[in-house]
Amino acid sequence: MGNEKNIPTLSSYEISNFHMHSIDWLPIISNTRHDDFHINRIDDISDKKRFHVLPHRKTFHDFFFLTKGTSRRSKGLNSYEIKAPAIFFLPAYQITEHDMISEDAQGFYCHFHERILDIFPKGILTERFVFFQYQSNPIVQLNTRTQEIIATILERLFTIYRGESSSKNLISLYLMTIFEELKSEMPEVRTKNRKSNFEITKRYKHALAKHIYDYQNITDYADLLNVTPNYLNKCVKTAIDKTAQDLLKEMLILEAKTLIKHSELNISEIAVKLCNQTPSNFARFFKKQTGLSPKEYAQTN
């Protein structure tokens, strides 16, 4: 991964330079037209054979709409093959690597900051649409009718984006229309969880993704969410049948695995950076959670 020491977290203003080091994409991915929204044709990638976007996070959401061809992209530690017609969704702060696009690929790439949806209730994406949830399957396969609807809306968004002036509210409404169209095609997921439990759990997962290098204690996250540690644990347990500590450990292991595989940090540096632990304590923790030592995991494919 070159000389990268960390998995970078990119703002909309930093994504252009990061992509330029990886691929030839014209026009450049940037937000010069709108601070919180970008859309680009996949057709504009000039050399799909050499396409490879290295592991990173973004401070904004994105989706990859494929009408033709195939692609391969990761969400966290899981790699997915995307076969058209389909959409791949990635929530903000999730680790991703995009390492293949077929030469015949067509469609759209779009990213947006959640504040562009501020005419809607806060947190609507993860609460209403399962494909924006942190641990959900990121791929939605499309039937012909839905593909045509989504393609028409994205063509309209592309036209608006390239115009002299782009209406934030209009962009917001079109994006929400896409998500609602997809939701209507998906089976309803019944849940016994109360809304408040789900909301607290969702906010906790977001806080873990954003602050895992800063805090490794449940009390700290409870303080961030303005709840007690016991209440946080109760909400998580009710919502997903795991403890708050389980989710914290899962996030630490996800980060550790990513750093082991995709950074130049050695095990001792990862132990200090991620857990502020001695290498031996970190190795014991890692093996207890994964069944492998850090060195053994580094040697796996």
Secondary structure, DSSP 4 states (H G I P E B T S, - for coil): -TT--S--EE-TTTHHHHHHTT--BSS----SS-TTEEEEEGGGBS-GGG--EEEEEESSEEEEEEEESEEEEEETTEEEEEESSEEEEE-TT--EEEEEE-TT-EEEEEEE-GGGGTTS-TTHHHHH-GGGSTTS--EEE--HHHHHHHHHHHHHHHHHHHSSS--HHHHHHHHHHHHHHHHHHSPP------HHHHHHHHHHHHHHHHHTTT---HHHHHHHHTS-HHHHHHHHHHHHSS-HHHHHHHHHHHHHHHHHHHS---HHHHIIIII---HHHHHHHHHHHHSS-HHHHHT--
